Amino acid sequence: MKIPKQKIYKILKILAVLLVLLCIGLYFFRDSLLKQAIAKVKHKMAVSYNSDFSVKEASFDGLSSIKLTDVILVPKGADTLLKIEKIETSVSLSNLLIGDVQVGTLKINNGYIQLVKKGKIRNFDAFLKRNSDDSEKSEKRKYGAFAYRIISKLLNLVPTDMHLEKFQFKIDDNGKTASIAIDKLVLNDKQLETNLHVQSKNFDQRWNIKGFADPRNEKADIRFFNLDTGAIRVPYLDERYNLKASFDSIRLNVEKIDKSGSELHIDGFTSITNLKINHPKIASKDVVIKNARFDYRFLLGDNFISIDSTSTMQLNKIKVKPYISYDTEEDTVYTLKVNIPKMKAQDFIVSLPDGLFTHFQGMQATGNFDYKLDFKFNQNKPNTLVFDSKLNKEDLRITKYGEADLNKLNGEFVYRAIIQNVLQRPILVGNANPNYTPLDQISPYLRKCVLTTEDPSFFSHRGFINEAFKQSILKNIRTKKFSRGASTISMQLIKNVFLTREKTLSRKLEEILLVYILENNRIVSKERMLEVYFNIIEWGPNVYGIGEASHFYFQKSPSDLNVDECLYLATIIPKPRKFMYQFNDQGNLKDYAIKNQKFLKNLMFRRGLLVPEDTLGQLPVYISGSARSLIKIKAPDSTAVKNDSLAVDDEFDL
């Protein structure tokens, strides 16, 4: 059916009149509508967030400009969260009519936001609480749609033109304070520039931020610089987490935010120069990364969040292609894939962060390599964990060692343990030391016992045991801490001879790389590694090497140790300085220690390392050496001593 043009014009005129009437109505009743909107916000803050929200004066200036004075938000029983003396803003009425608040311009004078924690009370806790509504939980699994909705709302609240003066962001965490004062911030014609005054207990700096920001087209490119001399220091983290961090400049770029179907793509990059980090859990000194860049592509969809494999991380000359995924479609699955494409070994060495790999400084290498890591953990099926690490070499050869010269294991050297940062007495590893014991002069029982407890596949692996790594990872995930390692004898040897016992990320990474070099370049034979290991490890308080240990406990040479004595020595390696607690006040092994040795003995029987004839005629372990003086033995009464003497005499008479 064809509608006459006259009727169409008439309908359009009616709609135009209605629109004009609506605009007139909005204009005359705009202040009333504004008060109603403020009342709704006040009610929402009181009911949902237990907070008092107030505005001293609120009025329209024209059709879309709003003026607010003395805007205050105070959670009940806590410090003020927000206070602004004057706000001027404009909103898009066309968007407002469809329920979409989009801020056009914004001016703020004299205000602050402060996060305060006193004892266990925080003035922002009410705004962190989770909604227990099941439908919302289900909706949040549509990560792409949920994230896009949140990002859109936030960007709509970012004005196209902004002017801030005398605005502060403050943190007070039980006396640990930091503040960022914005003297003046201007966003005009998509160009952003501001100067910040950053203060904490330990420093006072002025920063400059400038760049491009287009919230409506979802793009940004912003740089941070220091207006003062020196690097930009990060506030609060040093006091709160003992983490000192600084950098020369940083760049944040958002190139595209695109939603296609149920998937959200966020593309861009971030780069940083001269990043310096200091934390006792990372390294004992400053870690410096000269140049780092991350070209990212985040993907969010139904039931998954990921960093796409097209992303690239660059650390100096090292390029890494990562893939990280969190998937909740059926089970909760975490996936990590790391790919380092073929690169020169020397480029890798010189690109390692200063302070993180101190033992590699000065090292030189020829050849190339590439590396791949595949890790997958199913939270609902933990035993299906995947951990596959592969390094492919191409004419890779170490031509010069750095501080850790692995060749020294082949000759005579002086070993000094470091315990709690204290250098222990020197131990000569060589025949000039009367306690030094060659491998063929150590009881074969001890070699079998120690290999069983410490590293059963020592002679077949190349420094690492993948299955041990898997079990270590599983336990650490379950306990949510690093409660179990996966150390082989090779790793223990490297740690003892070249590194320290400090529990830092630096020490662990150096240990892994040095072990790989040692084992995969056949620098030292397995027999020599085991011989050095037996002659340097601690077997008791200030007791180093099996030569000292066998006399300290049994007044014997290492070659004369029997099976039970070897079983005992193997079980104290993890905690040699606490050996005395395995004994009761009669000087005999406690039940749990006997059970541990029995378990180890049965295990060795099952593996064919012992036969019943090896244990015939064995007596309980008796400590006869100077170690006995460290065992708390209860003094017998005189009657018991007399009876014991008679018993001994009878025994000798026999």
VOSERO-103937 format. One line per field, with one value per residue (C-alpha): residue in one letter; x, z, y; residue number from 0. Coordinates in steps of 0.02 Angstrom, whole numbers, m for minus. Layout:
REM VOSERO-103937
rest = (a,...) $
u = (X,...) $
w = (Z,...) $
v = (Y,...) $
nr = (NUM,...) $
//
This chain:
REM VOSERO-103937
rest = (m,k,i,p,k,q,k,i,y,k,i,l,k,i,l,a,v,l,l,v,l,l,c,i,g,l,y,f,f,r,d,s,l,l,k,q,a,i,a,k,v,k,h,k,m,a,v,s,y,n,s,d,f,s,v,k,e,a,s,f,d,g,l,s,s,i,k,l,t,d,v,i,l,v,p,k,g,a,d,t,l,l,k,i,e,k,i,e,t,s,v,s,l,s,n,l,l,i,g,d,v,q,v,g,t,l,k,i,n,n,g,y,i,q,l,v,k,k,g,k,i,r,n,f,d,a,f,l,k,r,n,s,d,d,s,e,k,s,e,k,r,k,y,g,a,f,a,y,r,i,i,s,k,l,l,n,l,v,p,t,d,m,h,l,e,k,f,q,f,k,i,d,d,n,g,k,t,a,s,i,a,i,d,k,l,v,l,n,d,k,q,l,e,t,n,l,h,v,q,s,k,n,f,d,q,r,w,n,i,k,g,f,a,d,p,r,n,e,k,a,d,i,r,f,f,n,l,d,t,g,a,i,r,v,p,y,l,d,e,r,y,n,l,k,a,s,f,d,s,i,r,l,n,v,e,k,i,d,k,s,g,s,e,l,h,i,d,g,f,t,s,i,t,n,l,k,i,n,h,p,k,i,a,s,k,d,v,v,i,k,n,a,r,f,d,y,r,f,l,l,g,d,n,f,i,s,i,d,s,t,s,t,m,q,l,n,k,i,k,v,k,p,y,i,s,y,d,t,e,e,d,t,v,y,t,l,k,v,n,i,p,k,m,k,a,q,d,f,i,v,s,l,p,d,g,l,f,t,h,f,q,g,m,q,a,t,g,n,f,d,y,k,l,d,f,k,f,n,q,n,k,p,n,t,l,v,f,d,s,k,l,n,k,e,d,l,r,i,t,k,y,g,e,a,d,l,n,k,l,n,g,e,f,v,y,r,a,i,i,q,n,v,l,q,r,p,i,l,v,g,n,a,n,p,n,y,t,p,l,d,q,i,s,p,y,l,r,k,c,v,l,t,t,e,d,p,s,f,f,s,h,r,g,f,i,n,e,a,f,k,q,s,i,l,k,n,i,r,t,k,k,f,s,r,g,a,s,t,i,s,m,q,l,i,k,n,v,f,l,t,r,e,k,t,l,s,r,k,l,e,e,i,l,l,v,y,i,l,e,n,n,r,i,v,s,k,e,r,m,l,e,v,y,f,n,i,i,e,w,g,p,n,v,y,g,i,g,e,a,s,h,f,y,f,q,k,s,p,s,d,l,n,v,d,e,c,l,y,l,a,t,i,i,p,k,p,r,k,f,m,y,q,f,n,d,q,g,n,l,k,d,y,a,i,k,n,q,k,f,l,k,n,l,m,f,r,r,g,l,l,v,p,e,d,t,l,g,q,l,p,v,y,i,s,g,s,a,r,s,l,i,k,i,k,a,p,d,s,t,a,v,k,n,d,s,l,a,v,d,d,e,f,d,l) $
u = (0,70,58,21,161,43,15,203,234,94,168,340,268,181,343,439,312,321,511,506,380,491,642,541,481,658,717,585,591,777,821,684,747,924,869,778,933,1040,911,920,1110,1099,976,1083,1239,1146,1061,1190,1353,1309,1378,1319,1317,1281,1283,1268,1206,1157,1091,1085,1175,1089,1013,1151,1281,1273,1355,1382,1464,1531,1507,1550,1547,1577,1559,1478,1604,1751,1850,1788,1812,1779,1763,1754,1724,1662,1610,1552,1502,1395,1302,1234,1045,1020,1115,1032,860,908,982,1164,1259,1397,1500,1546,1653,1715,1792,1845,1917,1987,1952,2022,1994,2073,2089,2113,2145,2147,2177,2066,1938,1948,1842,1814,1766,1580,1620,1717,1582,1522,1346,1284,1151,1169,1111,1249,1377,1317,1323,1501,1556,1522,1684,1687,1513,1537,1707,1646,1497,1608,1738,1604,1526,1694,1746,1580,1618,1785,1749,1804,1865,1927,2004,2060,2141,2206,2146,2228,2230,2288,2327,2344,2375,2397,2523,2600,2556,2570,2488,2474,2426,2362,2400,2325,2262,2199,2117,2077,2049,2104,2271,2312,2442,2463,2594,2586,2666,2702,2747,2782,2882,3039,3034,2957,2944,2856,2794,2734,2601,2560,2488,2333,2166,2006,1879,1739,1841,1921,2101,2245,2434,2505,2684,2751,2910,3000,3013,3150,3319,3331,3206,3021,2997,2837,2758,2679,2746,2910,2825,2684,2774,2958,2963,3067,3027,3076,3088,3143,2987,2835,2715,2538,2450,2274,2258,2089,1946,1834,1687,1649,1504,1537,1724,1811,1982,2095,2252,2397,2567,2660,2845,2962,3144,3268,3149,3234,3161,3225,3142,3223,3120,3179,3365,3494,3528,3440,3369,3379,3286,3349,3213,3052,2899,2737,2634,2473,2311,2188,2043,1888,1738,1610,1700,1878,2007,2173,2328,2334,2487,2506,2564,2751,2856,3028,3162,3313,3355,3250,3082,2950,2785,2669,2498,2403,2226,2097,1953,1795,1687,1689,1825,1933,2090,2247,2361,2532,2634,2801,2894,3065,3101,3275,3402,3588,3647,3758,3609,3516,3660,3685,3497,3478,3426,3569,3563,3455,3592,3753,3846,3820,3904,4054,3995,4014,3935,3920,3777,3588,3441,3252,3141,2962,2864,2693,2600,2418,2332,2153,2092,1962,2083,2252,2337,2321,2445,2552,2730,2839,2998,3107,3266,3337,3521,3613,3804,3782,3946,4006,4172,4198,4120,4066,4080,4025,4166,4094,4262,4325,4227,4356,4503,4552,4461,4413,4230,4150,3968,3861,3730,3615,3734,3881,4033,4082,4257,4352,4348,4481,4406,4558,4681,4782,4635,4654,4464,4436,4367,4372,4211,4284,4329,4151,4043,3937,3792,3803,3805,3649,3559,3594,3547,3384,3336,3404,3406,3369,3392,3549,3653,3519,3444,3515,3497,3307,3167,3006,2896,2974,2939,2757,2735,2821,2706,2552,2598,2642,2474,2379,2469,2471,2654,2826,2821,2910,3057,3118,3306,3419,3596,3655,3549,3609,3790,3770,3680,3814,3971,3923,3770,3699,3556,3453,3273,3259,3194,3368,3454,3327,3337,3527,3525,3414,3520,3688,3627,3570,3740,3833,3733,3706,3884,3964,4082,4098,4069,3928,4053,4153,3994,3941,4115,4117,3940,3987,4138,4055,3879,3843,3815,3798,3836,4000,4030,4069,4106,4083,4261,4222,4045,4093,4216,4097,3960,4043,4232,4251,4317,4182,4228,4188,4010,3879,3704,3611,3740,3723,3533,3547,3666,3554,3401,3485,3542,3386,3413,3590,3601,3450,3511,3512,3322,3306,3373,3288,3364,3443,3541,3440,3347,3165,3028,2990,3175,3182,3023,3099,3254,3148,3044,3202,3275,3117,3115,3293,3248,3106,3222,3354,3483,3494,3477,3435,3616,3671,3581,3625,3699,3666,3646,3545,3633,3748,3829,4004,4093,4095,3916,3859,3902,3763,3630,3538,3561,3481,3609,3570,3556,3694,3600,3574,3756,3808,3693,3753,3932,3893,3805,3956,4074,3964,3964,4153,4166,4067) $
w = (0,m51,76,m2,13,99,242,259,272,400,506,499,552,700,752,735,844,974,974,996,1138,1217,1206,1279,1418,1453,1454,1577,1688,1671,1848,1920,1820,1879,2061,2035,1957,2104,2226,2137,2149,2333,2366,2268,2367,2533,2495,2389,2457,2633,2588,2601,2436,2434,2313,2386,2225,2056,1906,1716,1615,1446,1381,1413,1529,1713,1862,2028,2186,2339,2280,2424,2444,2618,2662,2833,2973,2857,2783,2639,2474,2355,2373,2229,2252,2077,1925,1757,1625,1472,1417,1248,1259,1108,1196,1361,1284,1246,1419,1369,1472,1365,1439,1316,1415,1594,1708,1886,2012,2184,2227,2278,2282,2427,2469,2655,2758,2948,3032,2930,2883,2705,2642,2473,2527,2490,2308,2288,2345,2221,2160,2205,2070,1972,1808,1818,1855,1702,1598,1653,1570,1408,1439,1272,1287,1471,1444,1293,1391,1536,1420,1322,1481,1547,1383,1371,1540,1476,1403,1231,1310,1489,1604,1780,1904,2079,2088,2194,2205,2378,2462,2650,2693,2882,2872,2706,2601,2422,2324,2142,2122,1954,1945,1773,1648,1476,1344,1193,1013,1062,1127,1309,1416,1603,1737,1893,2063,2140,2323,2445,2604,2503,2354,2272,2081,1939,1791,1620,1523,1344,1192,1092,1169,1071,1187,1058,929,1066,1028,1129,1123,1284,1349,1525,1557,1708,1716,1847,1829,1848,1819,1860,2025,2063,2228,2366,2306,2400,2567,2542,2454,2475,2285,2215,2033,1914,1727,1608,1501,1462,1315,1312,1146,1110,923,907,1012,901,939,808,854,1029,1023,1080,1008,1091,993,1035,1116,1270,1286,1426,1436,1576,1691,1859,1988,2160,2273,2387,2306,2131,2153,2278,2171,2049,1894,1741,1577,1451,1320,1325,1214,1210,1050,1113,1050,1187,1139,1247,1202,1270,1407,1367,1389,1297,1236,1053,979,857,1007,1027,1180,1151,1285,1213,1067,1129,1041,1119,1043,1190,1196,1361,1382,1521,1461,1560,1424,1498,1631,1695,1589,1595,1442,1415,1255,1232,1067,1047,860,798,862,892,1059,1088,1060,1193,1318,1296,1308,1480,1608,1710,1890,1851,1771,1850,1822,1634,1617,1503,1431,1244,1128,945,852,856,948,960,1107,1137,1298,1306,1472,1506,1674,1694,1865,1868,1803,1878,1836,1650,1668,1513,1530,1376,1358,1201,1150,978,950,791,811,986,1081,1233,1188,1348,1520,1629,1817,1829,1745,1737,1687,1864,1915,1822,1928,2105,2181,2349,2398,2525,2571,2604,2740,2783,2689,2797,2708,2786,2806,2647,2588,2465,2333,2283,2339,2444,2566,2677,2692,2504,2445,2263,2202,2196,2382,2436,2491,2343,2465,2498,2314,2287,2440,2396,2214,2270,2385,2284,2099,2041,1855,1877,1753,1617,1623,1555,1712,1726,1752,1666,1775,1932,1864,1835,2012,2082,1983,2039,2223,2211,2128,2260,2406,2318,2362,2312,2432,2324,2205,2076,2107,2028,2089,1941,2002,2182,2122,2022,2166,2291,2189,2087,2165,2337,2438,2424,2372,2229,2052,1992,2076,2009,1830,1834,1906,1764,1626,1702,1726,1546,1486,1601,1554,1369,1324,1415,1509,1657,1665,1772,1881,1915,1955,2080,2159,2184,2253,2386,2437,2457,2522,2705,2809,2979,3070,2991,2919,2732,2620,2650,2717,2865,2884,2899,3040,3121,3140,3139,3155,2990,2815,2680,2603,2766,2791,2804,2729,2880,2906,2723,2736,2886,2797,2643,2747,2834,2674,2664,2844,2899,3036,3124,3125,3316,3325,3249,3412,3580,3750,3751,3594,3484,3325,3351,3277,3133,3081,3084,2978,2851,2833,2822,2684,2588,2612,2546,2397,2356,2372,2247,2125,2139,2216,2374,2407,2576,2598,2604,2770,2860,3033,3035,3206,3239,3189,3328,3325,3395,3326,3389,3325,3482,3587,3497,3540,3702,3797,3967,4103,4185,4375,4473,4484,4296,4270,4384,4295,4124,4179,4230,4066,3970,4072,4038,3855,3848,3949,3812) $
v = (0,167,311,481,610,733,610,580,768,782,643,723,891,810,724,887,977,839,849,1038,1019,888,1002,1147,1032,976,1156,1218,1064,1028,1088,978,829,865,866,702,626,684,614,445,445,492,350,227,275,256,90,0,73,135,306,486,582,767,915,1090,1172,1100,1195,1199,1331,1327,1166,1040,1121,1075,1162,1073,1140,1050,872,754,564,494,308,291,268,305,449,555,465,610,797,924,1109,1147,1042,1106,979,954,799,744,759,645,507,547,519,338,312,331,460,535,676,814,937,936,1066,1027,1148,1107,927,761,574,483,299,275,119,130,m37,m153,m20,47,191,107,m70,m46,m9,m172,m292,m421,m440,m614,m614,m778,m702,m572,m708,m802,m644,m608,m769,m679,m588,m498,m422,m381,m297,m198,m132,m77,2,94,164,220,301,391,467,530,702,757,919,923,1052,1004,1121,1085,905,770,582,525,359,332,149,149,290,237,388,448,587,640,822,885,1070,1080,951,997,886,992,938,760,824,787,874,884,910,804,833,662,649,508,488,448,566,720,730,820,718,769,673,717,634,593,540,511,426,426,331,226,272,342,367,439,464,491,593,663,853,841,757,569,430,427,337,241,294,188,19,41,70,m56,m200,m156,m141,2,39,178,214,352,355,250,248,180,156,93,73,m11,m77,m181,m295,m425,m539,m603,m567,m408,m364,m236,m193,m78,m74,m13,23,73,129,98,8,m21,m140,m185,m315,m445,m585,m538,m509,m447,m292,m176,m261,m148,m174,m46,m64,m164,m162,m262,m261,m337,m407,m452,m564,m582,m688,m808,m907,m853,m715,m723,m635,m685,m770,m624,m521,m489,m451,m377,m367,m278,m397,m543,m566,m677,m732,m770,m851,m843,m905,m923,m1034,m1077,m1157,m1333,m1336,m1196,m1210,m1102,m1108,m1031,m1048,m960,m955,m875,m878,m920,m793,m775,m843,m690,m573,m670,m656,m468,m439,m519,m387,m314,m374,m526,m632,m568,m732,m717,m547,m565,m731,m754,m882,m926,m1009,m992,m1066,m1062,m1108,m1165,m1191,m1273,m1267,m1312,m1332,m1394,m1342,m1481,m1614,m1565,m1730,m1692,m1549,m1519,m1453,m1467,m1364,m1377,m1287,m1318,m1277,m1234,m1238,m1167,m1156,m1060,m977,m879,m896,m754,m748,m931,m1027,m1202,m1276,m1252,m1409,m1512,m1453,m1412,m1264,m1189,m1200,m1084,m1104,m950,m972,m828,m711,m769,m842,m1009,m1082,m1130,m1311,m1367,m1480,m1582,m1716,m1592,m1596,m1753,m1766,m1760,m1928,m1987,m2067,m2243,m2229,m2190,m2337,m2394,m2408,m2220,m2180,m2287,m2214,m2032,m2055,m2138,m1994,m1848,m1893,m2072,m2031,m1927,m2028,m2022,m1847,m1684,m1579,m1577,m1702,m1648,m1759,m1685,m1511,m1560,m1626,m1472,m1356,m1454,m1443,m1259,m1224,m1323,m1238,m1068,m1046,m1112,m1259,m1386,m1377,m1501,m1495,m1625,m1656,m1551,m1405,m1426,m1428,m1267,m1183,m1232,m1198,m1045,m965,m928,m1003,m845,m878,m754,m761,m710,m857,m983,m919,m919,m1094,m1159,m1081,m1134,m1313,m1320,m1259,m1380,m1534,m1503,m1452,m1599,m1484,m1603,m1791,m1859,m1954,m1796,m1698,m1831,m1836,m1647,m1655,m1783,m1678,m1508,m1531,m1498,m1655,m1571,m1408,m1347,m1522,m1518,m1666,m1852,m1869,m1757,m1827,m2011,m1971,m1844,m1974,m2145,m2123,m2215,m2186,m2163,m2331,m2424,m2361,m2499,m2498,m2426,m2290,m2243,m2244,m2127,m2007,m2000,m1951,m1802,m1713,m1601,m1536,m1581,m1449,m1526,m1706,m1713,m1699,m1874,m1948,m1977,m1943,m2117,m2073,m2191,m2147,m2098,m2206,m2087,m2085,m2275,m2281,m2160,m2269,m2426,m2347,m2299,m2474,m2559,m2440,m2489,m2673,m2650,m2562,m2697,m2580,m2687,m2873,m2952,m3010,m2826,m2801,m2962,m2938,m2750,m2666,m2507,m2346,m2288,m2116,m2136,m1983,m1803,m1783,m1874,m1721,m1625,m1754,m1717,m1880,m1896,m1934,m2103,m2120,m2207,m2372,m2375,m2335,m2479,m2601,m2539,m2568,m2746,m2774,m2712,m2821,m2972,m2930,m2922,m3084,m3167) $
nr = (0,1,2,3,4,5,6,7,8,9,10,11,12,13,14,15,16,17,18,19,20,21,22,23,24,25,26,27,28,29,30,31,32,33,34,35,36,37,38,39,40,41,42,43,44,45,46,47,48,49,50,51,52,53,54,55,56,57,58,59,60,61,62,63,64,65,66,67,68,69,70,71,72,73,74,75,76,77,78,79,80,81,82,83,84,85,86,87,88,89,90,91,92,93,94,95,96,97,98,99,100,101,102,103,104,105,106,107,108,109,110,111,112,113,114,115,116,117,118,119,120,121,122,123,124,125,126,127,128,129,130,131,132,133,134,135,136,137,138,139,140,141,142,143,144,145,146,147,148,149,150,151,152,153,154,155,156,157,158,159,160,161,162,163,164,165,166,167,168,169,170,171,172,173,174,175,176,177,178,179,180,181,182,183,184,185,186,187,188,189,190,191,192,193,194,195,196,197,198,199,200,201,202,203,204,205,206,207,208,209,210,211,212,213,214,215,216,217,218,219,220,221,222,223,224,225,226,227,228,229,230,231,232,233,234,235,236,237,238,239,240,241,242,243,244,245,246,247,248,249,250,251,252,253,254,255,256,257,258,259,260,261,262,263,264,265,266,267,268,269,270,271,272,273,274,275,276,277,278,279,280,281,282,283,284,285,286,287,288,289,290,291,292,293,294,295,296,297,298,299,300,301,302,303,304,305,306,307,308,309,310,311,312,313,314,315,316,317,318,319,320,321,322,323,324,325,326,327,328,329,330,331,332,333,334,335,336,337,338,339,340,341,342,343,344,345,346,347,348,349,350,351,352,353,354,355,356,357,358,359,360,361,362,363,364,365,366,367,368,369,370,371,372,373,374,375,376,377,378,379,380,381,382,383,384,385,386,387,388,389,390,391,392,393,394,395,396,397,398,399,400,401,402,403,404,405,406,407,408,409,410,411,412,413,414,415,416,417,418,419,420,421,422,423,424,425,426,427,428,429,430,431,432,433,434,435,436,437,438,439,440,441,442,443,444,445,446,447,448,449,450,451,452,453,454,455,456,457,458,459,460,461,462,463,464,465,466,467,468,469,470,471,472,473,474,475,476,477,478,479,480,481,482,483,484,485,486,487,488,489,490,491,492,493,494,495,496,497,498,499,500,501,502,503,504,505,506,507,508,509,510,511,512,513,514,515,516,517,518,519,520,521,522,523,524,525,526,527,528,529,530,531,532,533,534,535,536,537,538,539,540,541,542,543,544,545,546,547,548,549,550,551,552,553,554,555,556,557,558,559,560,561,562,563,564,565,566,567,568,569,570,571,572,573,574,575,576,577,578,579,580,581,582,583,584,585,586,587,588,589,590,591,592,593,594,595,596,597,598,599,600,601,602,603,604,605,606,607,608,609,610,611,612,613,614,615,616,617,618,619,620,621,622,623,624,625,626,627,628,629,630,631,632,633,634,635,636,637,638,639,640,641,642,643,644,645,646,647,648,649,650,651,652,653) $
//
